Amino acid sequence: MTCRRFLALAMVGTLLLFSQALFAAQTIRIATGHWPPYLNEDLPDDGFLAEIIRESFANEGIEVKFSFLPWSRALAMAKTENYQASAVWSCTASRSLDFLYSARILPYQYVFYHRAGDDFDWESLATLRGEKIGLTQDYSYGETLSGAIESGLVSADVTTSDLANFKKLLLDRIDLFPMDPVVGEAMIRNQFASQASRLTFHPKPLRKAFYHLLFAKKSPDAPDLKRAFDQGLRTLRESGRYEAIIENALTENSSPIAAKILEEKLVNWEGESLPCPPPTGE
Protein backbone atom coordinates (compact mmCIF):
# COMPACT_ATOMS: atom_id res chain seq x y z
CA MET A 1 0.00 0.00 0.00
CA THR A 2 2.78 2.37 0.94
CA CYS A 3 4.68 1.49 -2.21
CA ARG A 4 1.63 2.15 -4.39
CA ARG A 5 1.05 5.48 -2.72
CA PHE A 6 4.68 6.42 -3.26
CA LEU A 7 4.47 5.50 -6.96
CA ALA A 8 1.23 7.50 -7.34
CA LEU A 9 2.79 10.57 -5.77
CA ALA A 10 5.87 10.18 -7.93
CA MET A 11 3.73 10.03 -11.06
CA VAL A 12 1.79 13.15 -10.02
CA GLY A 13 5.04 14.98 -9.35
CA THR A 14 6.46 13.95 -12.70
CA LEU A 15 3.33 15.09 -14.54
CA LEU A 16 3.38 18.40 -12.68
CA LEU A 17 7.00 19.05 -13.58
CA PHE A 18 6.30 18.06 -17.19
CA SER A 19 3.35 20.44 -17.45
CA GLN A 20 5.37 23.25 -15.90
CA ALA A 21 8.15 22.63 -18.40
CA LEU A 22 5.69 22.82 -21.27
CA PHE A 23 4.21 26.03 -19.90
CA ALA A 24 7.64 27.55 -19.38
CA ALA A 25 8.55 26.87 -23.01
CA GLN A 26 5.31 28.41 -24.25
CA THR A 27 5.09 31.31 -26.68
CA ILE A 28 1.95 33.37 -26.28
CA ARG A 29 0.42 35.77 -28.78
CA ILE A 30 -0.83 39.16 -27.64
CA ALA A 31 -3.13 41.30 -29.78
CA THR A 32 -2.50 45.03 -29.48
CA GLY A 33 -2.70 48.35 -31.33
CA HIS A 34 -0.22 50.93 -32.61
CA TRP A 35 0.15 53.70 -30.03
CA PRO A 36 3.63 55.23 -29.85
CA PRO A 37 5.64 55.36 -27.73
CA TYR A 38 3.80 52.78 -25.58
CA LEU A 39 3.25 50.29 -28.40
CA ASN A 40 4.97 50.86 -31.71
CA GLU A 41 4.95 48.37 -34.56
CA ASP A 42 7.72 50.33 -36.32
CA LEU A 43 10.31 49.59 -33.61
CA PRO A 44 12.23 46.34 -33.04
CA ASP A 45 11.15 46.21 -29.38
CA ASP A 46 7.50 47.14 -30.22
CA GLY A 47 7.55 50.11 -27.82
CA PHE A 48 8.47 50.46 -24.15
CA LEU A 49 5.20 49.11 -22.75
CA ALA A 50 5.59 46.04 -24.94
CA GLU A 51 9.12 45.75 -23.58
CA ILE A 52 7.80 45.72 -20.00
CA ILE A 53 5.26 43.04 -20.90
CA ARG A 54 7.78 40.91 -22.79
CA GLU A 55 10.41 41.01 -20.05
CA SER A 56 7.81 40.28 -17.34
CA PHE A 57 6.80 37.09 -19.12
CA ALA A 58 10.44 36.27 -19.84
CA ASN A 59 11.09 36.27 -16.09
CA GLU A 60 8.71 33.29 -15.97
CA GLY A 61 10.19 31.56 -19.03
CA ILE A 62 7.43 32.58 -21.45
CA GLU A 63 8.09 34.16 -24.85
CA VAL A 64 5.77 36.80 -26.32
CA LYS A 65 4.79 37.66 -29.88
CA PHE A 66 2.80 40.86 -30.50
CA SER A 67 0.36 41.32 -33.38
CA PHE A 68 -0.66 44.90 -34.21
CA LEU A 69 -4.31 45.30 -35.18
CA PRO A 70 -7.01 47.99 -35.09
CA TRP A 71 -7.92 48.44 -31.42
CA SER A 72 -11.45 47.06 -31.62
CA ARG A 73 -10.17 43.97 -33.45
CA ALA A 74 -7.33 43.52 -30.96
CA LEU A 75 -9.89 43.24 -28.18
CA ALA A 76 -12.15 40.91 -30.16
CA MET A 77 -9.29 38.62 -31.21
CA ALA A 78 -8.25 38.13 -27.58
CA LYS A 79 -11.45 36.08 -27.19
CA THR A 80 -10.35 33.61 -29.91
CA GLU A 81 -7.98 30.65 -29.77
CA ASN A 82 -5.42 32.53 -31.89
CA TYR A 83 -4.47 34.95 -29.09
CA GLN A 84 -3.99 34.49 -25.37
CA ALA A 85 -4.13 38.16 -24.29
CA SER A 86 -4.63 41.75 -25.42
CA ALA A 87 -2.59 44.81 -24.43
CA VAL A 88 -3.31 47.25 -22.94
CA TRP A 89 -6.63 48.30 -21.41
CA SER A 90 -8.06 50.09 -18.42
CA CYS A 91 -10.59 48.44 -16.12
CA THR A 92 -14.27 48.66 -16.98
CA ALA A 93 -17.16 46.66 -15.61
CA SER A 94 -18.26 45.60 -19.11
CA ARG A 95 -14.83 44.19 -20.02
CA SER A 96 -14.74 42.31 -16.73
CA LEU A 97 -17.55 40.13 -18.09
CA ASP A 98 -15.22 38.45 -20.58
CA PHE A 99 -11.68 39.06 -19.32
CA LEU A 100 -9.35 38.60 -16.38
CA TYR A 101 -7.20 41.66 -15.67
CA SER A 102 -3.51 41.45 -14.91
CA ALA A 103 -1.90 43.37 -12.08
CA ARG A 104 -1.43 47.06 -12.76
CA ILE A 105 1.28 47.53 -15.39
CA LEU A 106 1.55 51.28 -15.68
CA PRO A 107 -0.45 54.32 -14.58
CA TYR A 108 -1.78 56.70 -17.20
CA GLN A 109 -3.38 60.10 -17.06
CA TYR A 110 -4.94 62.79 -19.21
CA VAL A 111 -3.71 66.35 -18.72
CA PHE A 112 -4.62 69.63 -20.40
CA TYR A 113 -2.20 70.81 -23.09
CA HIS A 114 -2.17 74.56 -23.68
CA ARG A 115 -0.06 77.23 -25.35
CA ALA A 116 3.06 77.94 -23.32
CA GLY A 117 2.45 81.67 -23.52
CA ASP A 118 -1.00 81.43 -21.92
CA ASP A 119 -1.39 82.04 -18.19
CA PHE A 120 -3.30 78.83 -17.55
CA ASP A 121 -4.11 77.19 -14.24
CA TRP A 122 -7.03 75.16 -13.00
CA GLU A 123 -8.27 73.65 -9.75
CA SER A 124 -11.67 72.30 -10.82
CA LEU A 125 -13.72 72.20 -14.00
CA ALA A 126 -15.66 75.20 -12.70
CA THR A 127 -12.52 77.31 -13.26
CA LEU A 128 -12.55 76.37 -16.96
CA ARG A 129 -15.80 78.19 -17.71
CA GLY A 130 -15.89 79.48 -21.28
CA GLU A 131 -12.84 77.53 -22.47
CA LYS A 132 -12.94 75.79 -25.86
CA ILE A 133 -11.60 72.25 -25.53
CA GLY A 134 -10.37 70.15 -28.44
CA LEU A 135 -11.37 66.50 -28.38
CA THR A 136 -10.46 63.55 -30.60
CA GLN A 137 -13.27 61.52 -32.14
CA ASP A 138 -14.09 58.16 -30.47
CA TYR A 139 -11.92 58.87 -27.40
CA SER A 140 -13.31 58.61 -23.87
CA TYR A 141 -12.35 61.50 -21.61
CA GLY A 142 -14.43 60.52 -18.60
CA GLU A 143 -17.85 61.43 -17.29
CA THR A 144 -16.64 64.55 -15.47
CA LEU A 145 -15.57 66.37 -18.64
CA SER A 146 -18.58 65.04 -20.57
CA GLY A 147 -20.87 66.53 -17.94
CA ALA A 148 -19.12 69.90 -18.14
CA ILE A 149 -19.62 69.93 -21.92
CA GLU A 150 -23.27 68.89 -21.71
CA SER A 151 -24.00 71.59 -19.13
CA GLY A 152 -22.44 74.28 -21.33
CA LEU A 153 -19.70 75.07 -18.82
CA VAL A 154 -17.11 74.49 -21.58
CA SER A 155 -17.46 73.97 -25.32
CA ALA A 156 -16.07 71.09 -27.35
CA ASP A 157 -14.42 71.09 -30.77
CA VAL A 158 -14.20 67.49 -32.00
CA THR A 159 -11.77 66.43 -34.72
CA THR A 160 -10.47 63.15 -36.12
CA SER A 161 -6.94 62.99 -34.68
CA ASP A 162 -4.64 64.11 -31.89
CA LEU A 163 -2.37 65.62 -34.52
CA ALA A 164 -5.17 67.87 -35.75
CA ASN A 165 -5.91 69.02 -32.22
CA PHE A 166 -2.30 70.07 -31.64
CA LYS A 167 -2.44 72.03 -34.90
CA LYS A 168 -5.62 73.77 -33.73
CA LEU A 169 -3.99 74.61 -30.42
CA LEU A 170 -1.05 76.23 -32.21
CA LEU A 171 -3.46 78.19 -34.43
CA ASP A 172 -5.47 79.49 -31.41
CA ARG A 173 -8.59 77.66 -32.63
CA ILE A 174 -8.94 75.83 -29.30
CA ASP A 175 -7.80 76.73 -25.78
CA LEU A 176 -7.10 73.32 -24.28
CA PHE A 177 -6.52 69.75 -25.42
CA PRO A 178 -6.71 66.78 -23.00
CA MET A 179 -4.09 64.18 -23.85
CA ASP A 180 -1.95 61.42 -22.34
CA PRO A 181 1.34 63.34 -21.88
CA VAL A 182 3.52 60.30 -22.63
CA VAL A 183 1.93 60.11 -26.09
CA GLY A 184 1.64 63.90 -26.37
CA GLU A 185 5.32 64.57 -25.68
CA ALA A 186 6.40 61.97 -28.23
CA MET A 187 4.04 63.45 -30.83
CA ILE A 188 5.27 67.00 -30.22
CA ARG A 189 8.89 65.88 -30.41
CA ASN A 190 8.37 64.01 -33.66
CA GLN A 191 5.72 66.14 -35.41
CA PHE A 192 6.15 69.67 -34.04
CA ALA A 193 9.85 69.90 -33.19
CA SER A 194 10.21 73.48 -34.47
CA GLN A 195 7.24 74.64 -32.38
CA ALA A 196 7.71 72.46 -29.31
CA SER A 197 8.49 75.47 -27.10
CA ARG A 198 5.00 76.84 -27.79
CA LEU A 199 3.22 73.82 -26.27
CA THR A 200 3.14 72.61 -22.69
CA PHE A 201 0.81 70.79 -20.29
CA HIS A 202 -0.58 71.42 -16.83
CA PRO A 203 0.54 68.66 -14.41
CA LYS A 204 -2.86 68.32 -12.68
CA PRO A 205 -4.56 65.22 -14.16
CA LEU A 206 -8.03 65.44 -15.63
CA ARG A 207 -8.33 61.66 -15.47
CA LYS A 208 -6.08 58.86 -14.24
CA ALA A 209 -6.17 55.07 -14.14
CA PHE A 210 -3.95 52.04 -14.90
CA TYR A 211 -3.18 49.86 -17.90
CA HIS A 212 -3.60 46.06 -17.72
CA LEU A 213 -3.26 42.96 -19.84
CA LEU A 214 -6.54 41.19 -20.60
CA PHE A 215 -6.91 37.38 -20.60
CA ALA A 216 -10.09 35.76 -21.94
CA LYS A 217 -11.98 34.05 -19.14
CA LYS A 218 -13.06 31.20 -21.40
CA SER A 219 -9.44 30.17 -22.01
CA PRO A 220 -8.29 27.41 -19.62
CA ASP A 221 -4.77 28.90 -19.63
CA ALA A 222 -5.92 32.38 -18.59
CA PRO A 223 -5.52 32.01 -14.80
CA ASP A 224 -2.02 30.52 -15.12
CA LEU A 225 -0.91 33.15 -17.64
CA LYS A 226 -2.21 35.92 -15.41
CA ARG A 227 -0.35 34.52 -12.39
CA ALA A 228 2.84 34.13 -14.43
CA PHE A 229 2.67 37.67 -15.75
CA ASP A 230 1.86 39.20 -12.36
CA GLN A 231 4.82 37.43 -10.78
CA GLY A 232 7.14 38.35 -13.65
CA LEU A 233 6.07 42.00 -13.43
CA ARG A 234 6.69 42.00 -9.68
CA THR A 235 10.19 40.65 -10.32
CA LEU A 236 10.82 43.28 -12.98
CA ARG A 237 9.86 46.10 -10.63
CA GLU A 238 11.90 44.76 -7.73
CA SER A 239 15.00 44.37 -9.93
CA GLY A 240 14.99 48.02 -11.02
CA ARG A 241 14.64 47.04 -14.68
CA TYR A 242 11.05 48.39 -14.81
CA GLU A 243 12.24 51.86 -13.82
CA ALA A 244 15.15 51.73 -16.28
CA ILE A 245 12.85 50.92 -19.23
CA ILE A 246 10.59 53.87 -18.37
CA GLU A 247 13.47 56.30 -17.83
CA ASN A 248 14.99 55.38 -21.19
CA ALA A 249 11.65 55.80 -23.00
CA LEU A 250 10.98 59.21 -21.46
CA THR A 251 14.50 60.41 -22.28
CA GLU A 252 13.99 59.44 -25.92
CA ASN A 253 10.48 60.86 -26.29
CA SER A 254 10.09 63.85 -23.94
CA SER A 255 11.69 67.16 -23.09
CA PRO A 256 13.90 67.07 -19.95
CA ILE A 257 11.31 68.98 -17.89
CA ALA A 258 8.41 66.78 -19.02
CA ALA A 259 10.48 63.62 -18.52
CA LYS A 260 11.16 64.54 -14.89
CA ILE A 261 7.45 65.15 -14.20
CA LEU A 262 6.33 61.98 -15.96
CA GLU A 263 8.98 59.72 -14.44
CA GLU A 264 7.73 60.56 -10.95
CA LYS A 265 4.16 59.70 -11.95
CA LEU A 266 4.99 56.51 -13.89
CA VAL A 267 7.51 54.93 -11.52
CA ASN A 268 6.57 55.96 -7.99
CA TRP A 269 3.06 54.65 -7.51
CA GLU A 270 1.58 52.39 -4.88
CA GLY A 271 -0.98 49.62 -5.00
CA GLU A 272 0.03 46.73 -7.21
CA SER A 273 -3.22 44.93 -7.85
CA LEU A 274 -6.38 46.56 -6.55
CA PRO A 275 -9.47 44.81 -7.94
CA CYS A 276 -11.08 45.95 -11.15
CA PRO A 277 -14.82 46.75 -11.17
CA PRO A 278 -17.00 43.61 -11.05
CA PRO A 279 -19.14 42.73 -14.05
CA THR A 280 -22.46 44.59 -14.18
CA GLY A 281 -24.24 42.31 -16.62
CA GLU A 282 -24.17 44.92 -19.39
N, C-alpha and C positions, 0 to 999 in steps of 0.2 A: 504494500500500500504506500509506504513511504517512498519507495523507488519510483512508483508510478507518478506520485505527486511531484517528485523532483523532476522527472522527465517532462511532465506537463508544464511546469513552471519554466523549464529550460526552453521548451518550444515557444512559449508565449514571449519570453525574453528575446529569443532569436527573431521572431516575427516582428516584434516592436523595433528592434534595432534595424531590421531590414527595411521596414516602412519609413523609419526616420532617415535612413540613407537615401531612399528614393526621393523623399521630400526635400532633403538637403540638396540633391542634384537637380532639382526642378528648375525649369525656366518658366516664368509666368509672363503673360502678356497684359499690358495695361493700356487701355484706351484713354486718350487725352486730346487736348486741343492746343493750337498754336497761340501762345500768349507770352511773348518776350517781356522781360528776361526770365520769368519763372519757368516757362516751357517753350522751347524754341527748336523747331524741327530743322532749322538751318545750321545748328551747331553740333559738333561731334558729341558733346555731353548732354544734348537735348535741353539745356537750360539748368539753372542752379537748383530749382525745386526738384527737377527730375534727378539731379545728382544726389540730393539728400535722400530721395526715395530709393534710388538704386543702391547706394552705399548702406542704407539701413537694412535692406533685404540681403545684401552681400554679407553683412555681419552674421546672418543666420544661414549662410550657404546657399542662398537662392539668387538666381540670375534674373534680370528683368529686361524685357523688350518693350519699348514704347511704340504705339501706333498713333499717328496724328490724324484726327478726324474732325469734322464739324462738331461743335460742342454737344448739340442735341443727340447726334449719332453716337458720340463717345459714351454718353450716359446710357443710351439704349443698348449698345453693343456689350456693355458690362453685364447685362442680364443673359447673354448668350454663352454657349460653351466655348466660343472662340477667345474670350477674354476672361480674366480672373478678377480684374479690378478696373476702376476708372479714377483718374487724377485730374484735378483736385476739386473738391466741392466743400461748401459750407453746410452746416447742419440745417435741415428743415424737417418738419414733421412728416410731410408727404414723402420725401425720399426715404425716411426711416421705415416706411412700409416695405420697401423692397431691398434695402441695403443695410449692411453693418458698417459702422464708421470706425475708422482707425483712431488711434490716439491723435491728439492735436499735432499737426506737423509744423505749422507756421502761422503766426497771427497776420491778419491783414486789416487794412483800414481804408476808408475813403476820407480825403481831406479836400478843402476848397483851394483850388489854384486861383490865383489872381495876378494882376499886373504888378510887378515889383514896385512901380512908382506910386501905386495907390495906397492910401493910409487905411488899410483894412484890418479889422479885428472883430471878433464875434464871441459872445458868451452863450447865447441861445438863439434859436431860429427867430425869435421876436426881434432881435437886433438886426436882422437881415431884411426888414420890411422895405419893399420897393426894389430890391435887387433883381436883376435878370440873370437867371441861372441856366447855363448850357447843359443839356443832358444828351446822352447817347441812346439811340433807339434800341429797345429790347433789353436795356440794363435795368437792374433793380437797385434802387438807391435807399430803400427802407421806407417804412410807413411814416416816419416822422417828417421827412422831406415831402413825401407825397401829400400828406395832410396840409402842409404849409402852402403847397401849390394849389390844392383844391380850395382852400379857404381864401386865396387871393393875396396872402401875405407876401409871397414872392411870385414872380412869373417864370415860366419855363420856355426855353427855346430848344426844341428837340432836333437833332441832326443824326446822320447815319454813322458817324465814326468819331472816335476820340481825336483823331488828327484834325478833323474839321472843327471840333470845338476849340482846340488850341489856336487854330487860325482865327476863329471868331474872337477869341480873347485878345489876341494881338491886335486885331482890327477894331477893338472897342465895341463890338457888336453884342457881347455879353459881359457881365461883371464878374461872374464866378463860374467855376467848372469843377464839380466833385469828381475825384479820380483817385485810384490807388497810386500813391506816390512812388512805389517801386516801379510800376509800369510807366507812370508819368515821367519820372526822371530819365528813364531809358529812352523814351520817345523824344523828349526835348533834346537830349544829347545827340541822338541820331538824326532827327528830322528838323530841329530848329537850332542847330549849334550856333549860328551867327546871331540869334536873338535870345539865347538862353538867359542872358542877364535881365531880360525884361519880364521873365516869368518866375513865380515863386509860389509856395504853398504855405497855408497857415497850419501849424502843427496840431491844433485841436481836431480830433477826429469827428467827422459827421456820423460815421458808422464803423464798427469794428467787430470782428469775429475771427474764426480760425478755419484753416484749410485742412481737409482730411482726405484719405483714400476711401473709396467705396468698394465694398465686396458684396456681391449678390447673395442674399440670404438663401436662395434655393440651391446654391452650389455647396456640395458637401465639404469642399476644401476651405470654404470661407472662414470658419472660426479659426482653423489652424494658421491660415495665411495672415489673418488679422493679428493673432498672438505673435507670430514670427516677426511681422513688421513692427509691432509696438515694442517688442524687446530689442530689435535691431536699432530702432530709432532712439531708444533710451541709451543704448550703448554708444551711439554716435554722439549724442549730446554730452554724455559723461566724459568722452575721450577728448573733447574740444574740437573735433573735426567738424561738427555741425556749425559752430561759430565761425570757423575758418572759411567754410564754403560761403556763408552769408557775407562775411567781410570782403572776400574776394569779389563777389558779385556786385556788391554796392560800390566798391572802388572802381570797377569797370564801367558801371552804368549810371553813376550819380555824381553830382558835384561834391566836393569835400564837405561842405556844410550840410547838405542833404544826407550824405552818407552817414555822418555822425548822428544825426537825428534818427534816421531809420534803423541804424544798427542797434541803438538802445531799445527801440520798440520791437525789433524782430528777434533779438537774442535774449534779452532779460525779461522773460515773462514767466509767470507761475501758473501752476495748475495743468498737469500733463494730460489728464483724460477725464474731464468732467463729462457727464452724460449728455448726449444729444437729445433733442425733444422726442418724446415718444410718438408713435404713429397716431394720427387722429382719425383714420378711416376715410380720408379724403379720396 
